[in-house]
Amino acid sequence: MSKKKYFLALLSLFMMNNIRAGNEETWDLERCIQYAVENNIQIQKSNVSEQQQEVSLKEAQAALFPSLSFGMNQSLNYRPLQDSPNSIVANGMANTSVKKLTENGNYSLNASWTVWDGKSNTNTIKIQKLNKKMAELDTEISKNSITEQITQLYIQILYSTEAKKVNESILETAKKQVERGKDMMQNGLLSETELKQLEAQWSSAQYDVVNAQTQIDDYNLQLKQLLELDPNTDFQIADLEIADEQALQLVPSSNEVYSQALLLRPEIQSKQTAIEAAKLSVDVAKAGYQPSLSLNASISDSHYSTGAQVASQLKENLNGSIGLTLSVPIFDNRKNKSAVERAKLDQVTKALELTEEQKNLYNTIESYNLQARNNQEKFKASITKTESMESSYKLLNEQFENGLKNVVELLTGKDDLLQAQQEKLQSKYTTLLNIQLLKFYQGNSMTL
């Protein structure tokens, strides 16, 4: 290959890589949530549970219809020591045989239909419908849980990314201070020990930047795992600029959020549905006290090898029957009574579980509200504090360069500024997260 062609090939490859990099998609919060809903394993397992409940419902509905079965038996009989004729009764017909080896065939078609069972079957169908509804609600619970986890990680990545920028700014300043310190030491304005302190600050700032990137990578990995993405998949969230106004918006009231959440949250609806199913289970248990009535019908036929021709035997032996079976429970060793008592206790348990779920829901909402309000106040205070610290540190740095401040004062000022900046970021993103969660519990979508 000529040098010209080789150069053109490298240039083409370089341009393709640049185009690919430029077209690399980023993941916003909505895309992350949608992708997780479609691919997360826990949600897929919940979908399978829904399908299982659908099968159980169809099975319960089919119990209302008659059952039909066909049976056939073919047998060979061998009497090696038989000396005299032997009479065999098959399907009500007597046959005499002197053969040692005989063949016998029996055929039957049986049908059964439960006419009355105290509404046990119909109530069971209602219970299965409620179970299917609970399975669907469990899927919604899983989706909500994944949505909350993704939102928390997404906002954590945004926070860590901005914190890294702060550390990079501190690093750049520390580097300039080391360079300025070297000049000052050559001019006799700074001791070697003080220069070492500046270099230590620079190294510490480098560590903070690396540590911030490590945290971002860790959160990205956790987010990819929730999305069920391959660890080697290129993944980058959208570069969002979160305005301070988003953390200063009105915090939703706990009572308003709670009243709406009671109507919308699937965990509450699931517990309410479980109470309905428990009530029906009591009715099913009480059906055990009532008589049951079933209709039975059968057609049977047989033949025996020692009698007349098979066709003739099948014609003569064909018979049918139909009848009603009534079963009246009189004494069942307390089984029905125990079943009713257990069903009633289960109903009480389901009611307690609903109360407990409502309590947990209120505690969760109140916690989000408290964190949102407290961090919002911290954020408001940190805005003024950070601005003051930035001005103070800028002045302190100028005074240090002019020999008016020592290294200890400079480093103390840097630490104070860094702490103020980190407190501002933390309170800002914590407020944003909790406000978003409160809105989500009101029934709104997660958006940034």
C-alpha positions as CSV (number, residue, x, y, z in Angstrom):
1,M,0.0,0.0,0.0
2,S,1.4,3.4,-0.9
3,K,2.0,6.1,1.7
4,K,-0.8,8.2,0.2
5,K,-3.4,5.4,0.4
6,Y,-2.2,4.5,3.9
7,F,-2.6,8.2,5.0
8,L,-6.1,8.4,3.4
9,A,-7.2,5.2,5.2
10,L,-6.0,6.5,8.6
11,L,-7.8,9.8,7.9
12,S,-11.0,8.0,7.0
13,L,-10.8,5.9,10.2
14,F,-10.2,9.0,12.3
15,M,-13.2,10.8,10.8
16,M,-15.4,7.7,11.3
17,N,-14.4,7.5,15.0
18,N,-15.1,11.2,15.4
19,I,-18.5,10.9,13.8
20,R,-19.3,7.9,16.0
21,A,-18.2,9.7,19.1
22,G,-20.2,12.8,18.0
23,N,-23.3,10.7,17.5
24,E,-23.0,8.8,20.8
25,E,-26.4,9.0,22.5
26,T,-26.8,10.2,26.1
27,W,-29.4,8.9,28.5
28,D,-31.8,11.3,30.1
29,L,-33.9,10.4,33.1
30,E,-37.0,9.5,31.1
31,R,-35.1,7.2,28.8
32,C,-33.5,5.4,31.7
33,I,-36.8,4.8,33.4
34,Q,-38.5,3.6,30.2
35,Y,-35.6,1.3,29.4
36,A,-35.6,-0.2,32.9
37,V,-39.4,-0.8,32.8
38,E,-38.9,-2.8,29.6
39,N,-35.8,-4.7,30.6
40,N,-35.4,-4.9,34.4
41,I,-35.4,-8.6,35.6
42,Q,-37.5,-7.9,38.7
43,I,-40.2,-6.3,36.6
44,Q,-40.0,-9.2,34.1
45,K,-40.5,-11.6,36.9
46,S,-43.6,-9.6,38.0
47,N,-44.9,-9.9,34.5
48,V,-44.5,-13.7,34.7
49,S,-46.5,-13.7,38.0
50,E,-49.3,-11.9,36.2
51,Q,-49.4,-14.6,33.5
52,Q,-49.4,-17.3,36.2
53,Q,-52.5,-15.7,37.9
54,E,-54.2,-15.5,34.5
55,V,-53.7,-19.3,34.1
56,S,-55.2,-19.8,37.6
57,L,-58.2,-17.6,36.7
58,K,-58.9,-19.6,33.6
59,E,-58.6,-22.9,35.6
60,A,-61.1,-21.6,38.2
61,Q,-63.6,-20.5,35.4
62,A,-63.3,-23.9,33.7
63,A,-64.4,-25.6,37.0
64,L,-68.0,-24.4,36.2
65,F,-68.2,-26.7,33.2
66,P,-68.8,-30.4,33.2
67,S,-65.8,-32.8,33.1
68,L,-65.6,-35.6,30.6
69,S,-63.2,-38.6,30.6
70,F,-62.7,-41.7,28.6
71,G,-61.2,-44.9,30.1
72,M,-60.1,-48.2,28.5
73,N,-58.7,-51.4,30.0
74,Q,-57.3,-54.3,28.0
75,S,-56.1,-57.4,30.0
76,L,-54.9,-60.9,29.4
77,N,-55.7,-63.7,31.9
78,Y,-53.7,-66.9,32.1
79,R,-54.8,-70.0,34.2
80,P,-52.2,-72.7,33.5
81,L,-53.7,-75.2,36.0
82,Q,-57.4,-74.8,35.0
83,D,-59.1,-78.2,34.2
84,S,-62.8,-77.3,34.3
85,P,-64.8,-74.6,32.6
86,N,-64.7,-71.2,34.4
87,S,-67.4,-68.7,34.5
88,I,-66.4,-65.0,34.1
89,V,-68.7,-62.1,34.6
90,A,-67.8,-59.1,32.5
91,N,-70.0,-56.0,32.4
92,G,-73.0,-57.8,33.8
93,M,-72.7,-60.7,31.3
94,A,-71.6,-64.3,32.4
95,N,-69.2,-66.1,30.1
96,T,-67.9,-69.6,30.4
97,S,-64.5,-70.5,29.2
98,V,-62.2,-73.6,29.2
99,K,-59.3,-71.6,27.7
100,K,-56.3,-71.0,29.8
101,L,-55.4,-67.7,28.1
102,T,-58.3,-65.2,27.8
103,E,-58.5,-61.5,26.8
104,N,-60.9,-59.0,28.3
105,G,-61.7,-55.4,27.2
106,N,-63.6,-52.7,29.1
107,Y,-64.4,-49.2,27.8
108,S,-66.2,-46.3,29.5
109,L,-67.1,-42.6,29.0
110,N,-67.8,-40.7,32.2
111,A,-69.1,-37.2,32.7
112,S,-69.6,-35.2,35.9
113,W,-71.0,-31.7,36.6
114,T,-71.2,-29.9,39.9
115,V,-74.7,-28.4,40.0
116,W,-74.4,-26.7,43.4
117,D,-71.5,-26.3,45.8
118,G,-72.6,-23.3,48.0
119,K,-71.2,-20.8,45.4
120,S,-67.7,-22.0,46.2
121,N,-66.7,-22.1,42.5
122,T,-68.1,-18.7,41.7
123,N,-66.5,-17.1,44.7
124,T,-63.2,-18.8,43.8
125,I,-63.3,-17.2,40.4
126,K,-63.8,-13.8,42.1
127,I,-60.8,-14.5,44.3
128,Q,-58.7,-15.4,41.3
129,K,-59.7,-12.2,39.6
130,L,-58.6,-10.3,42.6
131,N,-55.3,-12.2,42.7
132,K,-54.7,-11.3,39.1
133,K,-55.3,-7.7,40.0
134,M,-52.8,-7.9,42.9
135,A,-50.2,-9.4,40.6
136,E,-50.7,-6.5,38.2
137,L,-50.4,-4.1,41.2
138,D,-47.2,-5.9,42.3
139,T,-45.8,-5.1,38.8
140,E,-46.6,-1.5,39.3
141,I,-44.9,-1.5,42.7
142,S,-41.8,-3.0,41.1
143,K,-41.9,-0.3,38.4
144,N,-42.2,2.5,41.0
145,S,-39.4,1.1,43.1
146,I,-37.1,0.9,40.1
147,T,-38.1,4.4,39.1
148,E,-37.2,5.8,42.5
149,Q,-33.9,4.0,42.5
150,I,-33.0,5.2,39.1
151,T,-33.9,8.8,40.0
152,Q,-31.8,8.7,43.1
153,L,-28.8,7.4,41.2
154,Y,-29.3,9.8,38.4
155,I,-29.4,12.8,40.7
156,Q,-26.5,11.4,42.6
157,I,-24.5,11.3,39.4
158,L,-25.4,14.9,38.6
159,Y,-24.3,15.9,42.1
160,S,-21.0,14.0,41.9
161,T,-20.3,15.5,38.4
162,E,-20.8,19.0,39.7
163,A,-18.8,18.3,42.8
164,K,-16.0,17.1,40.5
165,K,-16.0,20.4,38.7
166,V,-15.6,22.2,42.0
167,N,-12.7,19.9,42.9
168,E,-11.1,20.6,39.5
169,S,-11.4,24.3,40.1
170,I,-9.7,23.9,43.4
171,L,-7.0,21.8,41.7
172,E,-6.3,24.4,39.1
173,T,-6.0,27.1,41.8
174,A,-3.7,24.8,43.9
175,K,-1.5,24.2,40.9
176,K,-1.2,28.0,40.3
177,Q,-0.4,28.5,44.0
178,V,2.4,25.9,43.8
179,E,3.9,27.7,40.8
180,R,3.6,31.0,42.6
181,G,5.1,29.5,45.7
182,K,8.2,28.4,43.8
183,D,8.7,31.9,42.6
184,M,8.2,33.3,46.1
185,M,10.7,30.8,47.6
186,Q,13.3,31.9,45.1
187,N,12.8,35.5,46.1
188,G,13.0,34.6,49.8
189,L,9.3,35.3,50.5
190,L,8.4,31.6,51.2
191,S,10.1,28.9,53.1
192,E,10.6,25.4,51.7
193,T,8.3,24.0,54.4
194,E,5.5,26.3,53.3
195,L,6.1,25.3,49.7
196,K,5.8,21.6,50.7
197,Q,2.4,22.5,52.3
198,L,1.2,24.0,49.0
199,E,2.4,20.9,47.2
200,A,0.5,18.7,49.7
201,Q,-2.6,20.8,49.0
202,W,-2.1,20.3,45.3
203,S,-1.8,16.5,45.8
204,S,-4.8,16.4,48.0
205,A,-6.8,18.3,45.3
206,Q,-5.7,15.8,42.7
207,Y,-6.9,13.0,45.0
208,D,-10.3,14.7,45.4
209,V,-10.7,14.9,41.6
210,V,-9.8,11.2,41.2
211,N,-12.1,10.2,44.1
212,A,-15.0,12.2,42.6
213,Q,-14.6,10.5,39.2
214,T,-14.5,7.1,41.0
215,Q,-17.8,7.9,42.7
216,I,-19.3,8.9,39.3
217,D,-18.1,5.6,37.8
218,D,-19.5,3.6,40.7
219,Y,-22.9,5.3,40.4
220,N,-22.9,4.8,36.6
221,L,-22.2,1.1,37.2
222,Q,-25.1,0.8,39.6
223,L,-27.4,2.6,37.2
224,K,-26.3,0.3,34.3
225,Q,-27.1,-2.7,36.5
226,L,-30.6,-1.5,37.2
227,L,-31.1,-0.9,33.4
228,E,-29.7,-4.5,32.8
229,L,-27.0,-3.1,30.5
230,D,-23.8,-4.9,29.8
231,P,-21.0,-3.5,32.0
232,N,-18.9,-2.8,28.8
233,T,-21.7,-0.8,27.2
234,D,-20.9,2.9,26.6
235,F,-23.1,4.8,29.0
236,Q,-23.4,8.5,29.7
237,I,-26.2,10.4,31.2
238,A,-27.3,13.7,29.7
239,D,-25.3,16.7,30.7
240,L,-28.0,18.7,32.5
241,E,-27.6,22.1,34.1
242,I,-29.8,22.1,37.2
243,A,-30.8,25.7,37.9
244,D,-30.9,26.8,41.5
245,E,-34.6,27.7,41.0
246,Q,-35.4,24.0,40.8
247,A,-34.3,23.5,44.4
248,L,-36.1,26.7,45.5
249,Q,-39.5,25.7,44.2
250,L,-42.4,25.2,46.5
251,V,-42.2,21.9,48.5
252,P,-45.5,20.0,48.2
253,S,-47.5,19.6,51.5
254,S,-47.3,16.3,53.2
255,N,-51.1,16.1,53.7
256,E,-51.8,16.9,50.1
257,V,-49.3,14.3,48.9
258,Y,-50.6,11.7,51.3
259,S,-54.3,12.2,50.4
260,Q,-53.4,11.7,46.7
261,A,-51.0,8.8,47.3
262,L,-53.8,6.9,49.2
263,L,-55.8,6.9,46.0
264,L,-53.0,6.2,43.5
265,R,-50.2,4.2,45.1
266,P,-50.3,0.5,44.0
267,E,-49.1,-0.8,47.4
268,I,-52.3,0.7,49.0
269,Q,-54.5,-0.6,46.3
270,S,-52.9,-4.1,46.6
271,K,-53.7,-4.2,50.3
272,Q,-57.3,-3.1,49.8
273,T,-57.7,-5.8,47.1
274,A,-56.3,-8.4,49.5
275,I,-59.0,-7.5,52.0
276,E,-61.7,-8.1,49.3
277,A,-60.1,-11.4,48.5
278,A,-60.0,-12.3,52.2
279,K,-63.8,-11.6,52.6
280,L,-64.5,-13.9,49.7
281,S,-62.3,-16.6,51.2
282,V,-64.6,-16.5,54.3
283,D,-67.6,-17.2,52.0
284,V,-65.7,-20.1,50.3
285,A,-65.0,-21.6,53.7
286,K,-68.6,-21.2,54.8
287,A,-69.7,-23.1,51.7
288,G,-68.3,-26.2,53.3
289,Y,-71.3,-26.3,55.6
290,Q,-73.8,-26.5,52.7
291,P,-74.8,-29.6,50.7
292,S,-73.3,-30.2,47.4
293,L,-75.1,-31.7,44.4
294,S,-73.5,-33.2,41.3
295,L,-74.8,-34.8,38.1
296,N,-73.0,-37.9,36.9
297,A,-73.4,-39.9,33.6
298,S,-71.5,-42.7,32.0
299,I,-71.5,-45.1,29.0
300,S,-69.6,-48.4,29.2
301,D,-69.0,-51.4,27.1
302,S,-66.9,-54.6,27.2
303,H,-66.1,-57.9,25.5
304,Y,-64.6,-61.2,26.5
305,S,-62.6,-63.5,24.2
306,T,-64.4,-66.7,25.2
307,G,-67.9,-65.6,24.4
308,A,-69.6,-64.6,21.1
309,Q,-68.0,-62.5,18.5
310,V,-66.6,-59.2,19.7
311,A,-69.1,-57.1,17.7
312,S,-72.0,-59.1,19.1
313,Q,-70.7,-58.8,22.7
314,L,-70.1,-55.0,22.3
315,K,-73.7,-54.6,21.1
316,E,-75.2,-56.7,24.0
317,N,-72.9,-55.2,26.7
318,L,-73.4,-51.5,25.9
319,N,-75.0,-49.7,28.8
320,G,-75.4,-46.2,30.1
321,S,-76.3,-44.6,33.4
322,I,-77.2,-41.2,34.8
323,G,-77.7,-40.0,38.4
324,L,-77.5,-37.3,41.0
325,T,-75.1,-37.3,43.9
326,L,-76.1,-35.3,47.0
327,S,-73.5,-34.8,49.8
328,V,-74.7,-33.3,53.1
329,P,-71.9,-32.5,55.7
330,I,-73.0,-33.7,59.2
331,F,-69.8,-34.2,61.1
332,D,-66.4,-33.4,59.7
333,N,-64.1,-33.3,62.7
334,R,-64.3,-29.5,62.9
335,K,-62.6,-29.0,59.5
336,N,-65.2,-26.6,58.1
337,K,-65.3,-24.5,61.4
338,S,-61.6,-24.3,61.5
339,A,-61.5,-23.2,57.8
340,V,-63.9,-20.4,58.5
341,E,-62.0,-19.3,61.6
342,R,-58.7,-19.2,59.7
343,A,-60.3,-17.3,56.9
344,K,-61.7,-14.7,59.3
345,L,-58.3,-14.3,61.0
346,D,-56.7,-13.9,57.7
347,Q,-59.2,-11.1,56.9
348,V,-58.2,-9.3,60.2
349,T,-54.5,-9.7,59.2
350,K,-55.1,-8.2,55.8
351,A,-56.9,-5.2,57.4
352,L,-53.9,-4.7,59.8
353,E,-51.5,-4.9,56.8
354,L,-53.4,-2.1,55.1
355,T,-53.2,0.1,58.2
356,E,-49.5,-0.7,58.5
357,E,-49.0,0.2,54.8
358,Q,-50.8,3.4,55.2
359,K,-48.7,4.3,58.2
360,N,-45.5,3.5,56.3
361,L,-46.6,5.5,53.3
362,Y,-47.3,8.6,55.5
363,N,-43.9,8.2,57.3
364,T,-42.2,8.0,53.9
365,I,-43.9,11.1,52.6
366,E,-43.3,13.0,55.8
367,S,-39.6,12.1,55.7
368,Y,-39.3,13.3,52.1
369,N,-41.1,16.5,53.0
370,L,-38.9,17.1,56.1
371,Q,-35.7,16.5,54.2
372,A,-36.9,18.7,51.3
373,R,-37.8,21.7,53.6
374,N,-34.7,21.4,55.8
375,N,-32.2,21.1,52.9
376,Q,-34.0,23.9,51.1
377,E,-33.3,26.2,54.0
378,K,-29.7,25.0,54.1
379,F,-29.4,25.7,50.4
380,K,-30.7,29.2,50.8
381,A,-28.2,29.9,53.5
382,S,-25.4,28.2,51.6
383,I,-25.8,30.5,48.6
384,T,-24.9,33.6,50.6
385,K,-22.2,31.7,52.6
386,T,-20.5,30.3,49.4
387,E,-20.5,33.7,47.7
388,S,-18.9,35.2,50.8
389,M,-16.3,32.4,51.0
390,E,-15.4,32.7,47.3
391,S,-14.8,36.5,47.7
392,S,-12.9,35.9,50.9
393,Y,-10.7,33.2,49.3
394,K,-10.1,35.3,46.2
395,L,-8.9,38.1,48.4
396,L,-6.9,35.7,50.6
397,N,-5.1,34.3,47.6
398,E,-4.2,37.8,46.4
399,Q,-2.9,38.7,49.8
400,F,-0.8,35.5,49.9
401,E,0.7,36.3,46.5
402,N,1.7,39.7,47.9
403,G,3.2,38.1,51.0
404,L,0.5,39.5,53.3
405,K,-0.9,36.1,54.3
406,N,0.8,32.8,55.2
407,V,0.3,29.3,53.9
408,V,-1.7,28.2,56.9
409,E,-4.3,31.0,56.5
410,L,-4.5,30.2,52.7
411,L,-5.1,26.5,53.3
412,T,-7.7,27.2,56.0
413,G,-9.5,29.5,53.6
414,K,-9.4,26.9,50.9
415,D,-10.9,24.2,53.2
416,D,-13.6,26.6,54.3
417,L,-14.5,27.4,50.7
418,L,-14.5,23.8,49.6
419,Q,-16.8,22.8,52.6
420,A,-19.2,25.7,51.7
421,Q,-19.3,24.7,48.1
422,Q,-19.9,21.0,48.9
423,E,-22.6,21.9,51.4
424,K,-24.3,24.0,48.8
425,L,-24.3,21.2,46.2
426,Q,-25.4,18.6,48.7
427,S,-28.3,20.6,50.0
428,K,-29.3,21.6,46.4
429,Y,-29.5,18.1,45.0
430,T,-31.0,16.6,48.2
431,T,-33.8,19.2,48.0
432,L,-34.3,18.5,44.3
433,L,-34.5,14.7,44.8
434,N,-37.0,14.9,47.7
435,I,-39.2,17.4,45.8
436,Q,-39.2,15.0,42.8
437,L,-40.1,12.1,45.0
438,L,-43.0,14.0,46.6
439,K,-44.3,14.9,43.1
440,F,-44.0,11.2,42.1
441,Y,-46.1,10.1,45.0
442,Q,-48.7,12.6,43.9
443,G,-48.9,10.7,40.6
444,N,-46.6,12.8,38.5
445,S,-43.8,11.4,36.2
446,M,-40.2,11.7,37.2
447,T,-38.7,14.6,35.2
448,L,-35.7,16.9,35.5
